[in-house]
Every structure is written in C-alpha cells, then in structure tokens.
Amino acid sequence: MEMEYHTYGGMIIAELICPAHCIRDTQDILDLMATVSYCRDAAGIMIKGPHLPEDFFDLHTGLAGELL
C-alpha cells in the first residue's frame, strides 16, 4: 500500500493511496497502523470510502465496528 504524508497543525497524517477495496480485514488495518506509526510517527490515517470493503458499510456484518 502506498502512503502520502501530510502535516496539519504540526501533526503528521498518513493518507492511504491504493486501488479500491485494498483494505480487506482487521489485519490490514493493524498492519497499516503499525507501518505509519513506526515509519513516520503519524498521528492519524486518512482512509477513503472506496478503499474499504463493501461489507464495511453494511452495519449488520459488524465489520465497521471491528475495523474501527
């Protein structure tokens, strides 16, 4: 996964740049969090809707709660 880093108010924010549905499960989110924290000490991550699986938006699946 490719990342772009931005600075807002002195904080580093990572922006995920990848094809649609590149986040598939909880492990992908954990890997992403570890990478941006370790590599650039980012305070947050921007993930756009198209990067998430379609099940994320169906609250009955529980995936949104699990990933967040």
Residue pairs with C-beta under 8 A, 6 or more apart in sequence:
1 16
1 17
1 18
1 22
1 32
1 35
2 16
2 17
2 18
3 14
3 15
3 16
3 17
3 35
3 36
3 40
4 14
4 15
4 17
5 12
5 13
5 14
5 15
5 40
5 42
6 12
6 13
6 15
7 13
11 43
11 44
12 40
12 41
12 42
12 43
13 42
13 43
13 44
13 45
13 46
14 36
14 40
14 42
14 44
14 45
14 46
15 45
15 46
16 22
16 23
16 32
16 45
16 46
16 47
16 48
16 51
18 51
20 50
20 51
21 50
21 51
21 52
21 53
21 54
22 28
22 51
23 29
23 32
23 47
23 51
23 52
23 53
23 56
23 67
24 53
25 53
26 66
26 67
29 67
32 45
33 45
36 42
36 45
49 57
52 67
53 63
55 61
55 63
56 63
56 64
56 67
57 64
